[in-house]
Amino acid sequence: MRLPFDCDTGPGSTAAFGLIVLSTDETVEDELRPVFSGDGVSLLHTRIESAPEVTYEKLMQMKARLTQSAGLLPGNGSMDVIGYACTSGSTVIGSDQVAAAVREAHPKAAVTNPAMAVVAALRHLNVSRIGLVSPYVEEVSDALCGLLRTEGITPVTVGSFGQAEETVVARISLRSVEAAICEIGSDPAIEAVFASCTNLHALAVIEACEKRLGKPVISSNLALAWHMLTLAGCPTEGRGPGRLFNGT
């Protein structure tokens, strides 16, 4: 017995988003899910093989895997925006190279990543002197600082948890992250604080930190979500925590 049916516009009728998540990441999906909830918006995930240690060499190895991982997202031009969810990987590989690799599988999609998104977010907030909270080892933190400087953003103070193991980064407590953000951000010369790494829990303390510091606080996941929505032409106000999502 063949049953009749009709079709609707699908779950991404307003905007369809794809997210390339590191195989070692335990944080970004949970943090982004509430931001992308709502009628007509879909967020689909794929994974990319990544090493458990965050080093320059290991990060660069992901470049050759990007196209294949992006290709596991639905095709036929259905993706409006695809985000590669790795701040350090984007820094090492380069945003242009990331976009080129993703567009081999999805030529019509806009492509972003946390490194690109953070720069866009800081410019949107009209700040250029920041404090950086990083979980990374020195060589990776230094690469990120170099990228920010080329974009006209000055890391005035950098604090790091000094970790190379992703499993450790994913388990750094929110209390520790909040304390680090507020310590780094207490310098009056700093206009905003950026907490780097998609595997670092931070969204839940963004507003508390902003209240304590009286200045904007953004994280890799916060900036990535905001930039993906912005590239798709979706309204952002109220969809996430903090000044970036509230227009102030």
C-alpha positions in Angstrom: 0.0 0.0 0.0 1.6 3.3 -1.1 0.7 6.1 1.3 0.1 9.7 0.0 2.3 12.5 1.3 3.2 16.1 0.7 6.4 18.1 1.5 7.1 21.2 3.4 10.1 23.6 3.2 12.1 21.5 5.6 13.8 22.3 9.0 16.1 25.0 7.5 13.5 27.0 5.7 14.8 30.3 7.2 18.5 29.4 7.3 20.4 26.1 7.3 23.7 26.1 9.2 26.5 23.5 9.2 29.1 23.1 11.9 32.4 21.2 11.5 33.3 20.0 15.0 36.6 18.6 16.1 36.5 14.9 17.0 38.0 16.0 20.4 35.5 18.8 21.1 33.0 18.2 23.9 31.7 21.7 24.3 30.7 23.6 21.2 27.6 21.7 20.2 26.0 22.1 23.7 26.8 25.8 23.8 25.6 26.6 20.3 22.4 24.5 20.3 20.2 27.1 22.3 21.4 30.0 20.1 20.2 28.2 16.9 16.9 27.0 18.3 13.7 28.4 16.7 11.4 27.8 13.8 13.0 27.7 10.4 16.6 27.5 11.7 18.6 24.3 11.6 22.1 23.5 12.8 23.6 20.3 11.5 27.0 18.9 12.7 29.8 16.9 11.2 33.1 15.9 12.8 36.7 16.2 11.6 39.5 14.0 12.9 41.7 16.0 15.2 44.6 15.1 17.5 44.1 15.1 21.3 47.1 17.4 21.6 46.8 21.1 20.5 50.1 21.9 18.7 50.9 23.8 15.6 51.8 20.7 13.6 48.7 18.7 14.7 46.4 21.6 13.9 47.8 22.0 10.4 47.0 18.3 9.7 43.3 19.2 9.7 43.6 21.2 6.5 43.7 18.1 4.3 40.5 16.7 6.0 38.3 19.8 5.8 36.7 19.1 2.4 35.8 15.5 3.2 34.3 16.5 6.6 32.3 19.3 5.0 31.1 16.9 2.4 29.3 14.9 5.0 26.9 17.8 5.5 23.8 17.7 3.3 24.6 18.9 -0.2 22.5 20.3 -3.1 23.1 23.9 -2.0 21.1 23.4 1.2 23.7 25.0 3.6 23.6 28.7 3.9 26.5 29.1 6.3 29.2 26.6 7.4 31.4 27.2 10.4 34.7 25.4 11.1 34.7 25.3 14.9 38.3 25.6 15.8 39.9 28.8 16.8 43.5 27.6 16.8 43.1 25.5 13.7 41.7 28.5 11.8 44.6 30.6 13.0 47.2 28.1 11.8 45.6 27.1 8.5 44.2 30.5 7.6 40.7 31.6 7.1 41.0 31.8 3.3 42.3 28.3 3.1 39.6 27.0 5.4 36.9 28.6 3.2 38.4 27.3 0.0 38.5 23.7 1.4 34.9 23.9 2.6 33.6 25.4 -0.6 35.0 22.5 -2.6 32.1 20.5 -1.1 29.7 23.4 -0.7 30.5 26.1 -3.2 27.4 28.3 -2.5 27.8 28.4 1.3 29.2 31.3 3.3 32.1 30.0 5.5 33.4 31.3 8.8 35.4 30.2 11.8 36.1 31.5 15.3 39.2 33.4 14.4 37.4 35.3 11.6 34.3 35.7 13.8 36.1 37.1 16.7 37.7 39.8 14.6 34.2 40.7 13.1 32.7 40.7 16.6 35.4 43.0 18.1 35.0 45.4 15.2 31.2 45.3 15.6 31.7 46.2 19.3 34.2 48.9 18.2 37.1 47.7 20.5 40.7 47.0 19.6 42.5 46.6 22.9 41.7 43.3 24.5 42.6 40.8 27.2 43.0 37.2 26.0 42.2 34.2 28.0 43.6 31.1 26.4 43.8 27.4 27.3 46.6 26.8 24.9 50.3 26.2 25.1 52.5 29.2 24.2 53.1 28.4 20.5 49.4 28.3 19.8 48.6 31.4 21.9 51.3 33.3 20.2 50.0 32.4 16.8 46.5 33.7 17.7 48.0 37.0 19.1 49.9 37.4 15.9 46.7 37.0 13.9 44.9 39.5 16.0 47.6 42.1 15.6 47.5 41.8 11.8 43.8 42.7 12.1 44.5 45.8 14.1 43.6 44.2 17.5 46.1 44.5 20.3 46.2 41.8 23.0 47.2 44.0 25.9 47.3 41.1 28.4 47.4 37.4 27.7 46.6 34.7 30.3 46.8 31.0 29.6 45.9 27.8 31.3 48.8 26.3 29.5 47.1 23.1 28.3 47.7 21.0 25.2 45.3 18.2 26.1 41.7 18.7 24.8 40.2 16.5 27.4 41.6 18.8 30.1 40.4 22.0 28.3 36.9 20.6 28.1 36.9 20.1 31.9 38.2 23.5 33.0 35.4 24.6 35.4 33.2 27.6 34.7 34.3 29.0 38.0 37.9 29.0 36.8 37.0 30.5 33.5 35.0 33.3 35.1 37.9 34.0 37.5 40.4 34.2 34.7 38.2 36.5 32.5 37.7 38.9 35.4 41.3 38.9 36.4 42.5 39.6 32.9 39.7 42.1 32.3 40.4 44.1 35.4 43.1 46.2 33.6 41.5 49.5 32.7 43.5 49.6 29.5 41.5 46.6 28.2 38.3 47.4 26.3 37.0 43.8 26.1 38.0 40.2 27.0 38.2 37.3 24.6 38.0 33.7 25.9 39.5 31.6 23.2 38.8 27.9 22.2 35.5 26.2 21.2 36.2 23.5 23.7 36.4 25.9 26.6 33.1 26.4 28.5 32.3 30.1 28.7 28.8 31.0 27.5 27.2 30.5 30.9 29.4 33.1 32.6 29.5 35.8 29.8 26.9 38.0 31.4 28.2 37.6 34.9 31.7 38.6 33.7 30.4 41.6 31.8 28.4 42.8 34.9 31.5 42.5 37.0 33.9 44.2 34.5 31.6 46.7 32.9 33.0 45.8 29.4 32.2 43.3 26.7 33.2 39.7 27.0 33.1 37.3 24.1 34.2 33.7 23.6 35.0 31.7 20.5 31.6 30.0 20.5 29.7 33.2 21.2 31.5 35.0 18.3 31.1 32.0 15.9 27.3 31.7 16.6 26.9 35.5 16.1 28.9 35.6 12.9 27.1 32.6 11.4 23.7 34.2 12.1 24.9 37.5 10.7 26.2 36.0 7.5 22.8 34.3 7.0 21.0 37.6 7.5 19.3 36.4 10.6 18.5 38.7 13.5 20.9 38.2 16.4 19.5 40.4 19.2 18.5 38.3 22.2 19.6 35.0 20.7 22.6 34.7 22.9 24.1 36.2 26.1 26.1 39.3 26.4 26.6 42.7 24.7 27.4 41.1 21.3 23.9 39.7 21.1 22.1 42.6 22.7 23.4 45.5 20.6 25.2 47.4 23.4 
